[in-house]
C-alpha cells in the first residue's frame, strides 16, 4: 500500500490518532505509528520485531564467547 493510499484511508475512516510516520529500522518499510497500531511502535510488523530481537540476541551471544 502506498503512502498516499494509507493517508487517504486514514482520512476516510476519520482516524485522528495517526500521529507519526514510521520507517522500520529492520526493513525500511514506511508506515504509520498510531491509529490502529501502537503509538510507540518501532517496527512495521511482528516479523521485523522478531528479526531484530534475533539479531540482538546473536550479537550478545558472540560478545560473551
Secondary structure, DSSP 8 states (H G I E B T S, - for coil): --HHHHHHHHHHHT---EEEEEE-TTT--EEEEETTS-TT--SSSHHHHHHHHHHHHHHHHHHH-
